């Protein structure tokens, strides 16, 4: 579904990504793990079209989207839940969700909002509350739900467990697994390597803008380098 080939990106003179290559197949959960500053968010932003690339290609469903505008990528079936959630605090939960469907012209928006409420029941209970009144975990659920309202074929998740208590991390991971079972392909970027790799079909390890390891999620969990660097083993 997604093929990134030798992708490079920079911030001024700083090279953030160094010829990164990876792929996400339809129906998979693929995890990208690495430390702070490794380039994970930069890669997601490049895939979403909000970060310029200086080399390489991004293919989605067989089409070259390397230079496509970000809204065209959303229309093609890519949606991102960004790091830090970035919800609209003054708007209600349901209005935040409706904004996720901004580009849609079909009549199933209400039906898809109900699907989000099934996935995250607390959002239904708080649907008329301002998004800014929600807890951190609830805001993360709202950010994921907003991305789902675009009806994506590929969902990009940037640090969904950041700052959450373990019980909320478990709820988010369970929701991601449910999304896969329902047919959504997920590319999951996480600093919490154990959380990401424990549910991933495959994973990649990014260090200083380069992929240094790849393999099945369970294989990477058992990898000595991953355990030492990211799992504290």
Rosetta blueprint (number, residue, H / E / L):
1 X L
2 X E
3 X E
4 X E
5 X E
6 X E
7 X E
8 X E
9 X E
10 X E
11 X E
12 X L
13 X L
14 X E
15 X E
16 X E
17 X E
18 X E
19 X E
20 X E
21 X E
22 X E
23 X E
24 X E
25 X L
26 X L
27 X L
28 X L
29 X E
30 X E
31 X E
32 X E
33 X E
34 X L
35 X L
36 X L
37 X L
38 X L
39 X L
40 X H
41 X H
42 X H
43 X H
44 X H
45 X H
46 X H
47 X H
48 X H
49 X L
50 X L
51 X L
52 X L
53 X L
54 X L
55 X E
56 X E
57 X E
58 X E
59 X E
60 X E
61 X L
62 X L
63 X E
64 X E
65 X L
66 X L
67 X L
68 X L
69 X L
70 X H
71 X H
72 X H
73 X H
74 X H
75 X H
76 X H
77 X L
78 X E
79 X E
80 X E
81 X E
82 X L
83 X L
84 X L
85 X L
86 X L
87 X L
88 X L
89 X L
90 X L
91 X L
92 X E
93 X H
94 X H
95 X H
96 X H
97 X H
98 X H
99 X H
100 X H
101 X L
102 X L
103 X L
104 X L
105 X L
106 X L
107 X L
108 X L
109 X H
110 X H
111 X H
112 X H
113 X H
114 X H
115 X H
116 X H
117 X H
118 X H
119 X H
120 X L
121 X H
122 X H
123 X H
124 X H
125 X H
126 X L
127 X L
128 X L
129 X L
130 X E
131 X H
132 X H
133 X H
134 X L
135 X L
136 X H
137 X H
138 X H
139 X H
140 X H
141 X H
142 X H
143 X H
144 X H
145 X H
146 X H
147 X H
148 X H
149 X L
150 X L
151 X L
152 X L
153 X L
154 X E
155 X E
156 X E
157 X E
158 X E
159 X L
160 X L
161 X L
162 X L
163 X L
164 X L
165 X L
166 X H
167 X H
168 X H
169 X H
170 X H
171 X H
172 X H
173 X H
174 X H
175 X H
176 X H
177 X H
178 X H
179 X H
180 X H
181 X H
182 X L
183 X L
184 X L
185 X E
186 X E
187 X E
188 X E
189 X E
190 X E
191 X L
192 X L
193 X H
194 X H
195 X H
196 X H
197 X H
198 X H
199 X H
200 X L
201 X L
202 X E
203 X E
204 X E
205 X E
206 X E
207 X E
208 X L
209 X L
210 X E
211 X E
212 X E
213 X E
214 X E
215 X E
216 X E
217 X H
218 X H
219 X H
220 X H
221 X H
222 X H
223 X L
224 X H
225 X H
226 X H
227 X H
228 X H
229 X H
230 X H
231 X L
232 X L
233 X L
